[in-house]
Amino acid sequence: MFYRPEDGHGLPHNPFKAIVAPRPIGWISTRCATGDNLSPYSFFNAIADTPPQVMFAGGLKDSIRAIEETGVFAVNIVAAAALHAMNATSEGFARGIDELARAGVARADCTTIDCPRGRCAGHAGMPCKPGADPAGGG
């Protein structure tokens, strides 16, 4: 199949999302003046190890606004045991709604930054600071 994204594809799901698979989910947690936030990003990956770097991309969600405000975020790697909770956080809650509480995710504070992280069985959390404009402006 050949398609140009701008021309559409006529399929029930976007084929671009299936071309590169599997994709890890970056469960991004933030804290800002309106509260704590936890959102899944399916366009996420580790891109370098020296220094350690991750990237994630998606729409202008509360996560991006909070990172612009505070300069920090945490990446939570989703374990199989947390899939239901991760899906619950993708609902698109209004700004200021605590997704960790809504999804029943236990929280802990990161040690090196002022940011929450999820405490789910079998997952890893990484405190982060953006190395470029989090909104993608350079």
C-alpha positions in Angstrom: 0.0 0.0 0.0 1.2 3.5 -0.8 -0.4 6.5 0.8 0.4 10.2 1.4 -0.6 11.1 5.0 -2.2 14.4 3.7 -4.4 12.4 1.3 -5.8 10.0 4.0 -5.8 6.3 3.9 -9.4 5.1 4.2 -8.5 2.5 6.9 -10.1 2.2 10.3 -6.8 3.0 12.0 -3.8 5.2 11.0 -1.2 2.9 9.4 1.7 5.1 10.4 1.2 4.0 14.0 1.6 0.4 13.0 4.7 0.7 10.7 7.2 1.0 13.5 6.2 -1.5 16.1 6.3 -2.4 18.9 6.7 1.0 20.4 7.3 1.5 24.1 4.9 3.7 26.0 6.4 6.6 27.9 4.2 7.4 30.8 5.1 11.0 31.4 4.5 12.5 34.9 4.7 16.2 35.8 3.8 18.6 38.6 2.9 22.2 38.2 0.7 24.9 39.8 -2.5 23.2 38.7 -1.4 19.8 40.2 0.1 16.5 39.2 -0.3 14.9 35.7 0.3 11.5 34.2 -0.1 10.9 30.5 0.9 8.1 28.1 2.9 8.9 25.0 3.2 6.1 22.4 5.8 8.1 20.5 8.5 7.7 23.0 12.0 6.1 23.1 15.5 6.3 24.6 17.7 7.9 22.0 21.2 8.0 23.6 23.0 6.7 26.7 25.8 9.2 27.1 24.4 11.4 28.3 21.1 9.5 28.9 18.4 11.0 26.7 14.7 10.2 26.0 12.3 11.8 23.6 8.5 11.8 23.4 6.1 13.6 21.1 2.4 14.2 20.9 -0.2 16.9 21.0 0.0 19.9 23.2 -1.1 18.1 26.4 -0.9 19.3 30.0 2.4 17.5 30.2 4.1 19.9 27.8 2.6 22.9 29.5 3.8 21.7 32.9 7.3 21.0 31.5 7.5 24.5 30.1 6.4 25.8 33.5 8.7 23.7 35.7 11.6 22.5 33.5 11.2 18.9 34.8 9.3 15.7 34.1 9.6 12.0 34.9 9.4 9.1 32.4 7.6 6.0 33.9 8.1 2.8 31.9 4.8 1.0 31.8 4.9 -2.6 33.0 2.3 -5.1 31.9 0.7 -5.0 35.4 0.0 -1.3 34.9 -1.6 -1.4 31.4 -5.2 -0.9 32.8 -4.1 2.2 34.8 -2.0 3.5 31.8 -5.1 3.3 29.6 -7.2 5.1 32.2 -4.7 8.0 32.1 -5.2 8.4 28.4 -8.8 9.7 28.8 -7.9 13.3 28.3 -8.9 14.8 31.6 -9.4 18.6 32.1 -6.4 20.6 33.2 -5.9 20.3 37.0 -7.4 16.8 37.3 -5.0 14.4 39.0 -4.6 11.5 36.7 -2.6 9.5 39.2 -5.5 9.6 41.6 -8.1 9.0 39.0 -6.2 5.9 37.7 -5.5 4.6 41.2 -1.7 4.9 40.6 0.4 5.1 43.8 2.8 7.9 43.7 6.3 8.7 45.0 8.3 11.9 44.7 11.4 11.8 42.5 14.6 12.2 44.6 16.3 14.7 42.4 13.5 16.8 40.9 10.1 18.2 42.2 8.0 15.7 40.2 5.8 12.7 41.0 6.5 9.3 39.6 4.2 6.3 39.5 4.8 3.4 41.8 3.7 0.3 39.9 5.0 -3.2 40.1 7.9 -3.9 37.7 8.3 -0.4 36.3 11.2 2.0 36.1 11.1 5.8 36.5 13.6 8.3 35.2 13.7 12.0 36.4 14.4 14.3 33.4 15.0 17.8 32.3 14.4 18.9 28.7 17.4 19.6 26.6 15.4 21.5 24.0 12.2 23.5 23.8 9.6 21.0 25.0 7.0 22.5 22.5 9.3 21.8 19.6 10.2 25.4 18.8 14.0 24.8 18.9 
